[in-house]
């Protein structure tokens, strides 16, 4: 059974539903609103009890000015793009090719290979800390952005393959067989038939991976503990108020909002593709 369209509800039910949505949305946004208000206050206002839903009096951009002029924080902020963009591109591209091979070809060991990709998602990442740390040290990339790129590129690919394989499996095999009959080689089939059909799924996956890696805190501290140019922005927030003798919560609030902004912007830019990718293949019955 499926829910009835809202247009068929009783007027009282529609009104109650709309009020409930507004209330839940405000409760969900409440912490963000408090942080936003704090970012426009001065440190003295916050330290003298100006926290909560109090309006800044007066409004101040001191927190944002300090965040933008903090070299260590900005280095980690810009480094996040240099890590997240390659990881997203590597993971999505490899997963699309692997997903195509695992869904449209039949070969010995196919299920085992797919199970390895899926099984990697169930391994607690904390138990990988020592092996990954030693591996990056042996490769000479410890405390550099390459350590994060290689680790996240490998670790995220398992989930990406699982994601893309299920989408590509829904594509009609008759399209691929018809292209082979017409003389197209496998690369042409993949590039001209499969890729255009899975662009929404790739966009949805890119948004997810961008957000996952951008918000990484644990591995940034493990693999790049002493390099602002290597660590990611969430870990770089630790440097934004380093060396101060008082709690500059306005600076930390401003930095937190700046760190949260890129994934939100990416979602809104790719919103249509993201929704289309998540609902691709969904049907009634």
C-alpha positions as CSV (number, residue, x, y, z in Angstrom):
1,X,0.0,0.0,0.0
2,X,1.1,3.5,-0.8
3,X,0.2,6.8,1.1
4,X,-2.6,8.7,-0.4
5,X,-1.7,12.0,-2.1
6,X,-1.8,15.0,0.3
7,X,-4.4,16.7,-1.9
8,X,-6.9,14.0,-0.9
9,X,-6.3,14.5,2.8
10,X,-8.8,16.3,5.1
11,X,-8.1,20.0,5.6
12,X,-7.3,19.4,9.3
13,X,-4.8,16.7,8.4
14,X,-3.0,18.9,5.8
15,X,-2.8,21.8,8.3
16,X,-1.4,19.5,11.1
17,X,1.1,18.0,8.7
18,X,2.4,21.4,7.5
19,X,2.7,22.7,11.1
20,X,4.5,19.5,12.1
21,X,7.0,20.0,9.2
22,X,7.7,23.6,10.2
23,X,8.2,22.6,13.9
24,X,10.5,19.7,13.1
25,X,12.5,21.9,10.6
26,X,13.0,24.6,13.2
27,X,14.1,22.1,15.8
28,X,16.5,20.6,13.3
29,X,17.9,24.0,12.4
30,X,18.1,25.3,16.0
31,X,21.8,24.3,16.6
32,X,22.8,25.8,13.2
33,X,20.9,29.1,14.0
34,X,22.7,29.3,17.4
35,X,26.1,28.8,15.8
36,X,25.3,31.4,13.1
37,X,24.3,34.0,15.7
38,X,27.5,33.2,17.7
39,X,29.6,33.7,14.6
40,X,28.4,37.4,14.4
41,X,29.1,38.1,18.1
42,X,32.4,39.2,19.7
43,X,34.3,37.0,22.0
44,X,33.4,39.3,24.9
45,X,29.7,39.0,24.2
46,X,29.9,35.2,24.2
47,X,32.0,34.9,27.3
48,X,29.7,37.2,29.3
49,X,26.6,35.1,28.7
50,X,25.6,36.0,25.2
51,X,25.1,32.4,24.0
52,X,21.9,30.8,22.8
53,X,19.3,32.6,20.7
54,X,20.4,36.1,21.8
55,X,20.9,38.4,18.9
56,X,24.4,40.0,18.4
57,X,24.5,43.5,19.8
58,X,26.2,44.8,17.8
59,X,26.8,42.5,14.8
60,X,30.4,41.8,14.3
61,X,32.5,40.0,11.6
62,X,35.5,39.7,13.9
63,X,35.1,35.9,13.9
64,X,35.1,35.6,10.1
65,X,38.0,38.1,9.8
66,X,40.1,36.0,12.2
67,X,39.2,32.8,10.4
68,X,40.1,34.1,7.0
69,X,43.4,35.5,8.2
70,X,44.4,32.3,10.0
71,X,47.0,30.8,7.7
72,X,46.9,27.3,9.2
73,X,43.1,27.1,9.0
74,X,42.9,28.4,5.5
75,X,45.7,26.1,4.4
76,X,43.7,23.1,5.7
77,X,40.5,24.5,4.1
78,X,42.1,24.8,0.7
79,X,43.8,21.5,1.1
80,X,40.4,19.8,1.6
81,X,39.5,20.6,-2.1
82,X,42.9,19.2,-3.2
83,X,42.0,16.0,-1.4
84,X,38.3,15.6,-1.8
85,X,38.0,16.4,-5.5
86,X,40.6,13.8,-6.6
87,X,39.1,11.2,-4.2
88,X,35.6,11.8,-5.5
89,X,36.8,11.5,-9.2
90,X,38.9,8.4,-8.5
91,X,36.2,6.6,-6.5
92,X,33.3,7.4,-8.9
93,X,35.2,6.6,-12.1
94,X,36.6,3.3,-10.8
95,X,33.3,2.3,-9.3
96,X,31.4,3.0,-12.5
97,X,33.8,0.8,-14.5
98,X,33.8,-1.9,-11.9
99,X,30.1,-1.8,-11.4
100,X,29.6,-2.2,-15.2
101,X,31.9,-5.2,-15.3
102,X,30.3,-6.9,-12.2
103,X,26.7,-6.3,-13.4
104,X,26.8,-7.0,-17.1
105,X,29.5,-9.7,-17.5
106,X,29.6,-13.3,-16.2
107,X,33.0,-14.7,-15.2
108,X,34.5,-17.0,-12.6
109,X,34.9,-15.3,-9.2
110,X,32.4,-12.5,-10.0
111,X,30.5,-13.0,-6.8
112,X,33.6,-13.3,-4.7
113,X,35.0,-10.0,-6.1
114,X,31.8,-8.2,-5.4
115,X,31.7,-9.7,-1.9
116,X,35.2,-8.3,-1.2
117,X,34.1,-4.8,-2.3
118,X,30.9,-5.0,-0.1
119,X,32.7,-6.7,2.8
120,X,35.2,-3.8,3.1
121,X,32.3,-1.6,4.1
122,X,31.7,-3.7,7.3
123,X,35.3,-3.4,8.5
124,X,35.5,-0.9,11.4
125,X,37.9,1.8,10.2
126,X,39.5,2.2,13.6
127,X,41.2,-1.2,13.3
128,X,42.9,-0.1,10.1
129,X,44.7,2.8,11.9
130,X,48.0,1.0,12.6
131,X,48.3,-0.9,9.3
132,X,47.5,2.2,7.2
133,X,49.8,4.4,9.3
134,X,52.7,2.0,8.8
135,X,51.9,1.6,5.1
136,X,52.0,5.4,4.5
137,X,55.2,5.7,6.4
138,X,56.8,2.9,4.3
139,X,55.6,4.6,1.1
140,X,57.1,7.9,2.3
141,X,53.7,9.8,2.0
142,X,53.0,10.1,5.7
143,X,52.0,13.6,6.8
144,X,51.2,14.6,3.2
145,X,47.9,15.0,1.3
146,X,48.8,11.9,-0.8
147,X,48.2,9.7,2.2
148,X,44.6,10.9,2.5
149,X,44.0,10.8,-1.2
150,X,45.2,7.2,-1.6
151,X,43.5,5.9,1.6
152,X,40.1,7.6,1.0
153,X,40.3,6.7,-2.7
154,X,40.7,3.0,-1.8
155,X,38.4,3.0,1.2
156,X,35.4,4.7,-0.5
157,X,35.6,2.7,-3.7
158,X,34.0,-0.4,-2.0
159,X,30.8,1.5,-1.2
160,X,30.9,3.2,-4.6
161,X,31.1,-0.2,-6.4
162,X,28.2,-1.5,-4.4
163,X,26.2,1.7,-5.3
164,X,27.0,1.8,-9.0
165,X,26.7,-2.0,-9.6
166,X,23.1,-2.0,-8.4
167,X,22.2,1.0,-10.6
168,X,23.9,-0.4,-13.7
169,X,22.3,-3.8,-13.2
170,X,18.9,-2.2,-13.8
171,X,19.8,-1.1,-17.3
172,X,18.3,-3.3,-20.0
173,X,20.8,-5.8,-21.3
174,X,19.1,-5.6,-24.7
175,X,20.6,-2.1,-25.2
176,X,24.1,-3.5,-24.8
177,X,23.4,-6.6,-26.9
178,X,22.0,-4.4,-29.7
179,X,25.1,-2.2,-29.7
180,X,27.3,-5.3,-30.0
181,X,25.3,-6.5,-32.9
182,X,25.8,-3.1,-34.6
183,X,29.6,-3.6,-34.2
184,X,30.4,-1.4,-31.2
185,X,33.3,-2.5,-29.0
186,X,33.1,-2.7,-25.3
187,X,34.6,0.7,-24.7
188,X,32.2,2.4,-27.1
189,X,29.3,0.6,-25.3
190,X,30.4,1.8,-21.9
191,X,31.1,5.4,-23.0
192,X,28.2,6.0,-25.4
193,X,25.4,3.9,-23.8
194,X,26.1,3.1,-20.2
195,X,27.7,6.4,-19.0
196,X,24.9,8.8,-20.3
197,X,22.3,6.6,-18.6
198,X,24.0,6.5,-15.2
199,X,25.0,10.2,-15.0
200,X,22.3,10.9,-12.3
201,X,23.6,8.0,-10.2
202,X,27.2,9.2,-10.6
203,X,26.1,12.7,-9.5
204,X,24.3,11.4,-6.4
205,X,27.4,9.3,-5.6
206,X,29.7,12.2,-6.1
207,X,27.7,14.3,-3.6
208,X,27.8,11.5,-1.0
209,X,31.5,10.9,-1.3
210,X,32.4,14.6,-1.4
211,X,30.5,15.0,1.9
212,X,31.9,11.8,3.5
213,X,35.5,12.8,2.8
214,X,35.1,16.5,3.4
215,X,33.8,15.8,6.9
216,X,36.7,13.4,7.7
217,X,38.3,14.2,11.1
218,X,39.8,10.9,12.3
219,X,42.1,10.0,9.4
220,X,43.2,13.6,9.0
221,X,44.6,13.5,12.5
222,X,46.1,10.1,12.1
223,X,47.8,10.6,8.7
224,X,48.5,14.3,8.7
225,X,48.9,15.3,12.4
226,X,51.5,18.0,11.9
227,X,50.8,19.4,8.4
228,X,48.1,22.1,7.9
229,X,48.7,21.7,4.2
230,X,47.9,18.0,4.5
231,X,45.0,17.8,7.0
232,X,41.4,18.5,6.1
233,X,39.3,21.4,7.2
234,X,37.4,19.8,10.1
235,X,40.8,18.9,11.7
236,X,42.1,22.3,10.8
237,X,39.5,23.9,13.1
238,X,41.8,22.9,15.9
239,X,44.3,25.5,14.7
240,X,41.9,28.3,14.4
241,X,42.1,29.4,18.1
242,X,45.5,27.9,18.9
243,X,47.7,30.0,21.2
244,X,44.8,32.1,22.6
245,X,44.3,32.7,26.3
246,X,40.5,32.9,26.1
247,X,37.7,31.1,24.4
248,X,37.1,32.7,21.0
249,X,33.9,30.8,20.4
250,X,32.9,33.3,17.7
251,X,35.9,32.4,15.7
252,X,35.2,28.7,16.1
253,X,31.6,29.2,15.1
254,X,32.6,31.2,12.0
255,X,35.1,28.5,11.0
256,X,32.6,25.8,11.5
257,X,30.1,27.5,9.2
258,X,32.8,28.0,6.6
259,X,33.7,24.3,6.8
260,X,30.1,23.2,6.5
261,X,29.4,25.4,3.4
262,X,31.0,23.5,0.5
263,X,29.1,20.3,0.9
264,X,25.8,22.2,1.2
265,X,26.6,24.3,-1.9
266,X,27.5,21.1,-3.9
267,X,24.2,19.5,-2.9
268,X,22.2,22.5,-4.1
269,X,24.2,22.7,-7.4
270,X,23.6,19.0,-8.1
271,X,20.2,18.8,-6.3
272,X,18.2,17.6,-9.4
273,X,20.8,15.0,-10.4
274,X,21.1,13.8,-6.7
275,X,17.4,13.2,-6.4
276,X,17.2,11.6,-9.8
277,X,20.1,9.3,-9.0
278,X,18.5,8.2,-5.7
279,X,15.2,7.5,-7.3
280,X,16.6,5.9,-10.6
281,X,14.8,2.7,-11.2
282,X,12.2,3.2,-8.6
283,X,8.8,2.1,-9.7
284,X,5.4,1.3,-8.3
285,X,4.7,-2.4,-7.8
